[in-house]
């Protein structure tokens, strides 16, 4: 057994591919494991007879905010998106640039523990000698691109937007943010590039070992969420909603308004526009809990309850957070009746509609805070487990007053990377991604808004705002929640 094999076996003693450190906040992943995993995948493809010589271009995606220190593999591990050990660095960064909202206005997001700038600041603070010896710092995405390229690959605009370092308007690094994190950082990051950039031909290593054509182009890699936007083929005004364990929204926005919740990223398929990202922890697990409590664990009964209650739920509305929510930062079950009085329980049918309407109203209102507008051509593209329930989708359609389509894409980030590779070959000729993938299967129309949905939706959103204000006031009795009214 070689030393390489021994090292890989050691690295594989992880929990789901990661190390969760003793403080339960620090989470890292071994970089050499990623390298070995790529070789294993390509070897399996080669063994199955895959013809690599036919590939004209390739691209890929990595989980946003992980960082790898090229030429510092002796350090071994990289912080990843699950890490939450940099709270003090986040506060210091926000203070240095004039506050959380100003940081969001510049970089698209307030400071987040998993974001790269704060992770770099931690390394510089705790291990300055490691930082000083580092020649290049990459995201997971640009690190993977570097392997295929055989040289340092630049960070693309879209994944770079998730670092608290990039000025999303100018598409350049923010000097004030860089200086707040570590000295000499700009040289270690390199210049960011448009997400459709062709970085160069594939490394001769891959041509010789796997049979790639020497003319195969490497297109800039990006983050998993931006790649998903490409895979879902969003257009301006569209909104994609993944209804999974957590609910995630992707939005195509022309004129964003960065806020303290959510993220604004450069659009991975159109450098002149933006994408917004919102994540809600209390998704399907919350829906399943209410299904078990109020519908005997049956989705059929759950759907019948939705059908038996009218849109707007007669003014009854709830906020359902079994775990601490991201947007807004709140926890617990909070029910309000038609008179805006907080109550301890609803009838089962009312409870079910209150949950679903409340979840979707929250999504629409927070999306609009980021600059999203419902347009006449707006489509809702739904995926994830709950997208198979038409009664749930009907509520979604009514709340947004837009038709809902379903997409059958098992891995939208992977598919989006393939689309982006093709797009990279023609993007410099002003060919849009929509033109490149126009022959791909169209999403399926699932439901359309109920007649009169616009009036009900506007009324419901007004009620939702009133209930949010009531929830803010109720939560302010706790010192730990004094800032919630601002975040709600």
NORKA-V620187 format. One record per pair of residues at least 12 apart in sequence whose ideal C-beta (glycine too) atoms are under 6 Angstrom apart, sorted by sequence separation. I is the first residue (numbers start at 1). J is the second residue. D is the distance in Angstrom with one decimal. If there is no record, write none. Layout:
# NORKA-V620187
I|J|D / I|J|D
This chain:
# NORKA-V620187
17|29|6.0 / 66|78|5.5 / 165|177|5.0 / 239|251|5.3 / 264|276|5.5 / 472|484|5.6 / 142|155|4.8 / 173|186|5.5 / 320|333|5.6 / 423|436|4.9 / 472|485|3.8 / 66|80|4.3 / 157|171|5.4 / 202|216|4.4 / 238|252|5.4 / 262|276|6.0 / 263|277|4.4 / 422|436|5.2 / 319|334|4.3 / 65|81|5.0 / 136|152|5.4 / 139|155|5.6 / 202|218|5.7 / 236|252|5.1 / 262|278|4.4 / 472|488|4.8 / 94|111|5.0 / 318|335|4.4 / 63|81|5.1 / 93|111|4.9 / 141|159|4.9 / 234|252|4.7 / 256|274|4.7 / 419|437|5.3 / 11|30|3.9 / 198|217|5.0 / 199|218|4.8 / 254|273|5.6 / 317|336|5.6 / 387|406|5.3 / 139|159|5.5 / 380|400|5.7 / 468|488|4.9 / 11|32|6.0 / 90|111|3.6 / 198|219|5.7 / 199|220|5.8 / 229|250|4.8 / 253|274|4.8 / 316|337|5.5 / 11|33|4.5 / 316|338|6.0 / 380|402|5.3 / 382|404|5.5 / 90|113|5.9 / 197|220|4.6 / 253|276|5.2 / 315|338|3.1 / 314|338|5.7 / 378|402|4.5 / 380|404|4.4 / 381|405|5.4 / 382|406|5.4 / 383|407|5.2 / 195|220|5.6 / 251|276|4.0 / 87|113|5.9 / 379|405|5.6 / 381|407|5.5 / 86|113|4.7 / 193|220|5.8 / 195|222|5.3 / 8|36|5.0 / 90|118|5.2 / 374|402|5.9 / 84|113|4.4 / 89|118|4.2 / 249|278|4.3 / 83|114|5.6 / 248|279|5.1 / 86|118|4.1 / 89|121|4.2 / 160|192|4.7 / 81|114|4.8 / 86|119|6.0 / 89|122|5.3 / 246|279|5.8 / 247|280|4.4 / 286|320|5.3 / 316|350|5.2 / 157|192|5.6 / 246|281|5.3 / 320|355|5.1 / 360|395|6.0 / 364|399|5.8 / 86|122|4.9 / 154|190|5.1 / 247|283|3.8 / 286|322|5.5 / 318|354|4.0 / 356|392|5.9 / 360|396|5.2 / 364|400|5.6 / 407|443|4.6 / 31|68|4.9 / 154|191|6.0 / 155|192|5.1 / 156|193|5.9 / 157|194|5.8 / 158|195|4.6 / 246|283|4.8 / 317|354|5.6 / 157|195|5.5 / 230|268|5.7 / 245|283|5.7 / 316|354|5.4 / 357|395|5.9 / 361|399|5.7 / 405|443|3.8 / 406|444|5.2 / 154|193|4.6 / 156|195|4.2 / 230|269|5.3 / 244|283|5.9 / 245|284|5.4 / 282|321|5.0 / 319|358|6.0 / 327|366|5.5 / 356|395|4.8 / 360|399|4.1 / 79|119|4.5 / 244|284|5.8 / 245|285|5.9 / 282|322|5.9 / 309|349|5.1 / 313|353|4.6 / 318|358|5.2 / 405|445|5.5 / 406|446|4.9 / 308|349|5.4 / 313|354|5.7 / 317|358|5.5 / 31|73|5.9 / 226|268|3.7 / 281|323|5.4 / 404|446|5.0 / 282|325|5.7 / 404|447|5.1 / 281|325|5.6 / 305|349|4.4 / 309|353|4.4 / 313|357|5.8 / 281|326|5.7 / 403|448|4.7 / 30|76|5.8 / 117|163|5.3 / 153|199|5.6 / 222|268|5.1 / 229|275|5.3 / 30|77|5.7 / 31|78|5.2 / 116|163|4.0 / 117|164|4.1 / 279|326|5.6 / 305|352|4.4 / 306|353|5.9 / 115|163|5.6 / 117|165|4.5 / 401|449|5.1 / 28|77|3.8 / 29|78|5.7 / 65|114|4.7 / 67|116|5.2 / 115|164|4.4 / 278|327|5.9 / 65|115|5.4 / 149|199|5.6 / 397|447|4.8 / 28|79|5.6 / 29|80|5.0 / 65|116|5.4 / 137|188|4.7 / 149|200|5.9 / 398|449|5.5 / 67|119|5.7 / 136|188|5.9 / 137|189|5.9 / 225|277|5.6 / 397|449|5.0 / 398|450|5.3 / 401|453|5.1 / 27|80|5.9 / 108|161|5.1 / 111|164|5.6 / 150|203|3.0 / 393|446|5.1 / 394|447|4.9 / 401|454|4.7 / 148|202|5.7 / 294|348|4.1 / 393|447|5.0 / 27|82|4.0 / 398|453|4.2 / 27|83|4.5 / 401|457|5.0 / 26|83|5.9 / 107|164|5.0 / 294|351|5.2 / 124|182|3.9 / 294|352|5.5 / 399|457|5.6 / 25|84|5.0 / 26|85|4.4 / 25|85|4.0 / 108|168|4.6 / 121|181|4.2 / 106|167|5.7 / 120|181|5.1 / 72|134|5.4 / 120|182|5.4 / 381|443|5.8 / 159|222|4.7 / 71|135|4.9 / 117|181|4.7 / 156|220|4.2 / 158|222|4.9 / 159|223|3.9 / 69|134|4.9 / 290|355|5.1 / 70|136|4.3 / 156|222|5.0 / 261|327|4.2 / 70|138|5.7 / 106|174|5.6 / 158|226|4.0 / 149|218|4.9 / 67|137|5.9 / 68|138|5.2 / 148|218|5.0 / 195|268|4.3 / 66|140|4.0 / 68|143|4.4 / 145|221|4.0 / 63|140|5.8 / 144|221|5.5 / 194|271|4.8 / 62|140|3.2 / 62|141|3.7 / 97|176|5.1 / 141|221|4.0 / 141|222|5.6 / 62|144|5.6 / 141|223|5.9 / 60|144|5.4 / 96|180|3.8 / 306|391|4.4 / 93|180|5.1 / 311|398|5.2 / 278|366|5.6 / 303|391|4.0 / 276|370|4.4 / 64|159|5.8 / 65|162|5.5 / 64|162|4.3 / 168|266|5.8 / 361|460|6.0 / 361|461|5.9 / 284|385|5.6 / 284|386|5.8 / 361|464|4.3 / 161|265|3.8 / 161|266|5.0 / 261|366|5.9 / 158|265|5.4 / 158|266|4.8 / 262|370|5.2 / 157|266|4.0 / 158|268|4.0 / 259|369|5.1 / 259|370|5.8 / 249|363|5.8 / 256|370|5.9 / 257|371|4.3 / 256|371|4.2 / 251|367|5.8 / 255|371|5.5 / 253|371|5.0 / 253|372|6.0 / 251|372|5.0 / 340|466|5.9 / 340|470|5.8 / 336|467|4.7 / 334|471|5.2 / 237|375|3.9 / 237|377|5.7 / 244|384|4.1 / 237|378|4.5 / 238|379|5.1 / 239|380|5.5 / 240|381|4.4 / 241|382|5.3 / 242|383|5.2 / 243|384|3.9 / 242|384|4.5 / 243|386|3.6 / 243|387|5.4 / 312|456|5.0 / 311|456|4.5 / 317|463|5.9 / 312|460|5.3 / 315|463|5.9 / 232|381|5.4 / 108|258|5.5 / 110|260|5.3 / 317|467|5.0 / 319|471|5.8 / 105|258|5.2 / 104|258|4.2 / 109|263|4.6 / 108|263|5.7 / 108|264|3.7 / 108|265|6.0 / 52|210|4.9 / 53|211|5.3 / 329|487|5.4 / 52|211|4.4 / 64|223|3.7 / 328|487|4.9 / 52|212|4.7 / 53|213|5.1 / 57|217|4.3 / 59|219|4.0 / 100|260|5.9 / 328|488|4.5 / 55|216|5.3 / 60|221|4.5 / 61|222|5.8 / 63|224|5.3 / 57|219|5.5 / 59|221|5.9 / 61|224|4.7 / 46|210|5.6 / 269|433|4.2 / 61|227|3.6 / 42|210|5.5 / 231|409|5.9 / 232|412|5.3 / 231|412|3.4 / 228|412|4.2 / 231|415|3.9 / 228|413|4.7 / 231|416|3.0 / 227|413|4.1 / 230|416|3.4 / 228|416|5.7 / 224|413|4.5 / 227|416|3.9 / 230|419|5.1 / 227|417|5.1 / 230|420|5.2 / 219|421|5.0 / 233|437|6.0 / 219|424|3.3 / 198|424|5.3 / 196|423|5.7 / 196|424|5.0 / 196|427|3.8 / 61|413|4.7 / 61|417|5.1 / 60|417|5.0 / 59|417|4.8 / 59|420|4.7 / 59|421|4.0 / 58|421|5.3 / 57|421|4.2 / 57|424|5.8 / 57|425|5.3
